[in-house]
Amino acid sequence: MEPVRLGVIGCGVIGPSHLELAAGCDVAKVVAVADLIVDRARSVAERFHVPACYSSDSELLQDARVEAVILAMPVVDRTPVAYKALTLGKHVLLEKPVAANAGEVEKMMALRGDRVVACCSPRLAFTGHAEAAARCVESGVLGRIRLVRFRAIQGAAPVPSENPPPWRQSMKQNGGGILVNWSCYDLDYLMQILGWQVKPKCVMARWWPAAEKMSKYVAPGSDADSHFIALVQCEDGIVLSMERAEFTSASTDQAWEIIGTDGSLHLPMRPQAGKPDAVVLDRFVPGQGVVSETIWQEGDGDSRGNVLGDFILAIREGRQPRTNLERALVMQKITDAIYKSSATGASVPL
């Protein structure tokens, strides 16, 4: 299989991670990088032996050698570049969040043509625990699904970071705060395990900024969420419960669960200190009550690929990536509805 010739736009925190993955992929070859900070682009190019280095996305996109691009910058800058890349016929891998709103995703869909557009939100679905959980759900042992939920609370550290990134909790630069930074991972992880069979109908939600005592944990001018909670009514009587927080007064706590009529799954999307890294199946057994069984644990095999490898193979095999724009749009509509519901105090239909 001929390697896909890649260009990486954005050489800051996440860009080099993509370059490291590409370096270990036999069917990927990075031929160009670009960054507005020229010295940073040059340093990354030298580190990964990339032949071409540019100071703008436009220069890289005009390089005829580049078949596909990885866009690794905040959403406010990324979306216009995605439009340009698709107009020029490039395949695109988008960092998360996929966009600032559903309209932007729909515009990318209109520009896509026969190009592959993949999203980075399923990073944590490429794991042994997600695969084991998906097999369990498919087996039917849980019965009818009733509740899908995640709760991931991160208590404030003793002291804040010296330089919190200004984009992290910015509606303009990032499209939101903790909801867009992390809950795209939560949603994608659970949706992949459930085979994308959960169909959201309406959302009721609320979000809060960092409290005054924790204001130094976020950058000056931050205007987005550090804590949100949402209840999503879905088809077939399924409810999706979502909560995430960072820089809060609550103790660190997290859980990802799928609860059915006959059994429930407890999932380790992100390991927590002091708790087992395992997928646990609970089942009701008459005369015994609820019986627990570990169906996957650390050491049973974890790595099942990654978003870059999936993107590359989707291009060469002419198939859809794990999370395409249609799936990203479902998650973006939930995100948009959470912000709208919090603003209006009313339920928002999807």
N, C-alpha and C positions, 0 to 999 in steps of 0.2 A: 504494500500500500504506500503510495506516494505521500510524504509528509505534507501537512497543511502548513502553508507559509503564513505566519502570524505577525501582526503588529500589535504592540502593547502601548496604549495611550494612557499616561498617568504612571509615574515612577515613584510615587510616594510610599505610603505604608503598605498597601495591598498589592501594588504592581509587581514588586519583586517576588511575592509569593506565587503569582502566576508564572513568572519566569522560572522559578525553581521547579514548578510542576512540569512546565514545558521541557525543561532540561532533562527530565526523567521520562519523557514520552517519546517513543520511537517514531511516532507518526505526527509529530509537531516540530516545526522549525521556526524560531523567532528570527525574522529578517530585519525588523526595525522597531525602535522604541521612540517615544516622543514625550516631552514634558515641557511646560512653560519655563521651568527652572532648568536652564540648559546644562549647568554643571551636574545636576542630579541625573538628567538623562544620560549624559556622557559617562558618569560614574557607573550607572547600571549597565550601560552598553558594554563597557570594558569588563565589568564583573562577569557578565554572562556571554561574552564574546559575540555580541550582536553586531552585524556589519554596518547598519545604518542608524543614525541618531538624528532626530529632528527636534525643533523647538516649538512646533505647533502641530495640532491634529490635522490641519489641512495639508501640510507637507507630507505627512505619513500617508494620508488617504490617497494622495496622488501617486504614490509609489506603486507601480504596476505589479511589483512582485508580491504585494500583500493581498492575500485572498480573504483573510479574516482578521478581525480586530477584537482585542480585549479592552474594554473601557473601564478603567480603574480610577475614577475620580468622583467627587460628590455629584449628586443627581442634578443640581442646578446647571452644572457644566456638562454633564454626561449626556443628557437627553438631546440637546441640539447636535452633538457630535454623532449620536446614534442615527438621527435623521439623515445627516450628511453621508454617513457610512452606508446606510441602506440605499440611498439615492444613487450612490456610486457602485452598488452591486456587491458590497462586502458582506460576508457573514459576520455576525456580531454576538459576542458574549458580554452580557451586562452585569456589572456588579450590583449589589443590592443597596437600597431598595430599587426595584425595577424602574420606577418613575415617581413623579410627585403626585400624580393623579391618574385616574382611569383614562381620561381623554388623551394623555400622552401615550399610554400603552396602545390605545386604539389607533392613533396616528402611526405608530411603528408598525402595527399590523397592516395598515393600508400601504405602507411603503415597502414591506418585506418582500413581496413577490415570491420567488422560489428560494430565497436565502434562508439559512438556518439562523434563528435568533434564540439564544439560550440565556437563562438567568442563573445567578449564583445562589439563589435561596435554597436549593436542595442539598447544600453542602453536607448537612448532617443526616441526610437520607442515604448517603453512600456508605453505610456502615453495616456491620454484622447484626447489630441489635435491631436496626430498622428492617432488615431483611427477615430476621426471625419473627418479628412482630407482624409483618405483612403476611407471612405464611400462616401464622396463627389466626389472624382475622379471616383470611381466605378459607380456612378450614371450617369455619362456621361455629367453632366451639364457644364463641362469646354469645351466640344467639342473636337477637335483634339489637343493634346498637341503639343506646339511649342517650349517652352523654360522652362527649369528647372534650377533654379539658386540659389546660396547662396553666400553671401558676409558677412564676419564676420571680422571686423577690430577692433583691440584692441590697443588704443593709449598707449604710454609708461606712466607708473606711474611717480609721481614726483621723487621718488628715487627707485633704483633697490633693489631686494632682497639681503640680505647679502651673502647667499650661494646658487646661482643658481645651480640646479642639473646638473652634468656633462653629463648625458645621454640625457637630454631633446633636445638638438640640436646637436646630434652626429650621423653622418652617420653610424659609426661602431657599436655603442652601441644601437641605436634606429631605424636605418634605415632611418633617416631623422629628420626633425624638426616639425614646426607647421602643415605641411601637414599630417604627419603620426600621430601626437599627437591628432589632432582634426578633420581633414576632413574625417576620417573613420566614425565618428559619423554623420557628415553632409550627406555623401553619403548614409549611411545605412538608416538614417531617411527618406530621400527623396525616396530612392529606395523601402523601405517598403510601403510607402504611395502610390507609383505608381504600387505596385504589382510586382515589379522587371520586368516590361515590357520594360524598356528602355534598348536598346542594343547598347553600345558604339562601334564606328568604328575607330576613329582616334583622336589624341590629339595634340594640339599646346599649349605650355606653357612656362612660365618663372618664376624663383624664385630668391630671393635675400637674403643674410644674414643680420643680424642686422647691421644697419649703424654704422659708427665709433662713433658717439656721444652716441649711445645706447649700445656700446660694453660691458659695465659693467653689463648689464641686463642679459647676458648669461655667462656661465662658460668659463674660459680660454680654448682655444683649440677648441671651438665650430666651426663646419664646415658645418652646415646644414641651412635650410631655416627658416627665421622669417617672410617671406612674399612670397606668390606665387599667380599666376593667371593662369587659364587654360581654354581653350575652347575645348569641346569634341563634335565632330560630332557623331550623333547616327543614327540608322535606322529610317525610316519613317519621315525624315526631322526634327527630334528633336535635339535641341542643349542643352547641359549641360554646364553651366557657373559656374566656381568655383573660389573663392578668399578667402584667409584667411591671416591675419597678426597679429603679436603681437610685442610689443616693437617698435612701429613705430611713425612717426611724424604726422600721420593722426588721426583725431578725431575718437573716438569710434563710430562704426556704424555697423548694422547687419540686414540682411534680408534673409529669405528663401521663395522662391516663385515658384509656378507652373503656367505657363501662357498658356492658350489654345485659340482656335479660338473664343469661346463663353463666356469664363469666366476665372478668375484667382484666385488663393488661396494665401493668405499671412499667413505665419506660424510662430509660436513662439517657435522654437526649444529650444532656450535659452532666457529667459526673459531679457529685457533691461530696466534699470531704466528710468522711465518717459514715457514708452510706454505700451499700454494695452497688457496683456497676453491673446491673443485671436486668433482664426482662423477666418479670414475675407474672405468672398467670394465676388468678384466683378463680375458683369454680365452686359453685354451690353443689354439695353432695348430700342428698337426703340422709339423715341420721348422723352426719358428720359436721354439717355446717359448711363454712367456707374453708376450702382446702387450697393451700398455696403450693405452686410448683415453679421452680426456676427453669425457664426454657432457653435462656441464653445468659452467659456470663462472660466477663472479661477473660480473654484467653481462648474463647471458642472461635476466634477469627473476627477481625473487625473491618479491615479495609476492603471495600468493594468498588473501588474506583473513585473518581472525583469529577467535579463539574467540568474541568478543562478536558479531561479524557473523553467524557461523554459528548461534549461539544465537537471535538475533533472527529469522533467516530460518526456522529450524526451527519456531519458534512460529507464524509467519504462514503457512508452507507446510504445516504439519501433518505434519512428518517428524521423523526422529530426528536429533540433532546428531552431529557427527563422532565424539565420544566420549560415549556415553551411560552409564547406570549398569551395564548388562550388561558393557560393555567395561571400565569402571572396576573392576568386581568381579573380573575376570580378573587385572588388575594388582595389586589389593589382596590377593588370595589368594597371589600370588607373594611380595608383601612380607611378609605374615604368616608364610608358610612359611620365608622367609629368617631372620626373627627366631627362629622356633621351632627351626629346624635348628641355628642357632648356639648356642642355649641347651641343646639336648639332645645335640648332636654326632652326630645321626642324620639320615638322609634323611627328608624329609617328603612324603607323597603329596598330590596336589591333587585 
